[in-house]
Amino acid sequence: MPLTSPTVRSILASIQYHSVSKSEALRTHRWAAFAVVCASALIINVDNTILNVALPTLVRQLHATSSALQWIVDSYAMVFAGLLLVGGSLADRFSRKRFFLIGLTVFAGASIGAAFAGSVPLLIACRAVMGGGAALTIPSSLSIINDIFRDPAERARAIGGWAGTIGLGIAVGPIAGGLLLARFWWGSIFIVNVPIAVAGFVGALALVPDSKKPAADRPDPAGALLSIAGLGLLLWAIIEGPTEGWASGDVIGVGLASFAVLGVFVAWEAHSRHPMMKLGLFSDRRFSVAVSSESLGTFGLLGGLFLQTQLLQFDLGYSPLQAGLRILPIAAVLVVSAPLSPILARFIGVKLTVAAGMAAIAGGLWWNSAVSAAAATYMDFVPGLLLIGLGAGLLLPTATNSVLGAVPRGDSGIGSASNAVALQIGGALGVAVIGSVLSTRYQDRMTAALAGRHVPTAAMHAILGSLGGALAVAGRVGGNTGTALARVARTAFMSGNKLSLTVGSVIALGGALLVLALLPTRIPPQASGPDTDTTKASAAVGGGAA
């Protein structure tokens, strides 16, 4: 049949029409897909901090010590960080949409388990599984955004919105937790994840296009196990140091073992034919310095929030809801500053925007450390909270754009996972280090104050375990003795709060100096290359299976 025949021309016209229609549909639905992805990313990142406002409740209900509280928070971040790079590579190789859906399912199931956990060990285990689900969802979400927005300017706006959503989740977590605890039991802070995850699942089926990179490298399970083991050992040494003694053989041995395992991890990744972490990316300062700045920034941000929510309840006497609402200044400023950060970066450059964000976080932590005293009121802390929110809003979107701009689009899963790993490791170490500095100072002050006094072993364990435990003992003792114990415990806690926030401030300031010294001023256009990773399913917009 001649190519010019009416039948052939009709077939070609039909193919062209359907191709154009599909392209138009993708353009029409991409912002709806963006909303679905961001909503799912929001609830996952809310879980980084929603638990903070419930920590005093867990002390009372599950008799958790300070180190147990740190593990409840950090078990989520530890597995999240350890599996993120594998999650990104799996999504790139097989299906970003499919792993996004699998991640939401695991996250929702583990949230149900956490809600009904009756003991600290079970809650820690469920939080770890939640971290595994999050590790599949988050890199897939950013890879999906990176794929559906092809125009560089539009992609920058979308990534900025996504990063702002991540930061917003971190900031509003305490508020959401306070609202739930005002009416329901502590498990409600996990149950709330389920309906949102289900809605995200249904929305993703209907609206999110599928994409993958068929030639992507194979997953690296050995690297994932080494990273989790190394980070877990390091966190154990840091978190248990105040209880076991920093000079104890166990703490020193585990600490050295963590460095050995992490060294093996780096060696494995350097020589593996299919590494989950492409060490070559770190030769690009846009990538390495931006990743470092995110880690150092979230170190102070999440470590500070871990302390602030406890201070508001234990020391200033607020309820969980009142404490959550008093974290609102961070969220309010972050909501305003995050969307404006890409605009600011175009005017003054990436370097100054990221450095300004780091400096604001450092300033906020320093301010709150300076006002940490027995006579402090909430209003004394507000300027510090505002600075921390401003810093997070400037840092997170700008640094994320720098990280993603340094990797080819075909490796967007690895790039986005590396970005999220930086956030999770920084937050986990922030909670561990800042929490342990607080615990060490608190225990030293309380041990000195109780020296020579006959205190039953169980009561001493509770007093040294946390401020909440000390206040519970003081309440049972009552009278002048109970009042004196509560006063001494609060003073010791505030002393530890002052020292630990100072440490966080110094770390964040060091990050700002690192950025000023090494981060390039501008982000060049993202390396494109052959976009072989964007093979879309024929039912990309019709709700077809991934």
Buried (B, 14 or more C-beta within 10 A) or exposed (E): EEEEEEEEEEEEEEEEEEEEEBEEBBEEBBBBBBBBBBBBBBBBBBBBBBBBBBBBBBBEEBBBBBBBBBBBBBBBBBBBBBBBBBBBBBBBBBBBBBBBBBBBBBBBBBBBBBBEBEEBEBBBBBBBBBBBBBBBBBBBBBBBBBBBBBEBEEBBBBBBBBBBBBBBBBBBBBBBBBBBBBEEBBBBBBBBBBEBBEBBBEBBBBBBBBBBBEEBBEBBEBBBBBBBBBBBBBBBBBBBBBBBEBEBEEBBEBBEBBEEBBEBBBEBBEEBEBBBBBEEBBEBBBBBBBBBBBBBBBBBBBBBBBBBBBBBBBBBEBBBBBBBBBBBBBBBBBBEBBBBBBEBBBEEBBBBBBBBBBBBBBBBBBBBBBBBEEEBEBEBBBBBBBBBBBBBBBBBBBBBBBBBBBBBBBBBBBBBBBBBBBBBBBBBBBBBBBBBBBBBBBBBBBEEBBEEEEBEEEBBBBBBBBBBBBBBBBEEBEEEEBEEBBEBBBBBBBBBBBBBBBBBBBBBBBBBEBBBEBBBEEBEEBEEEEBEBBEBBEEBBBEBEB
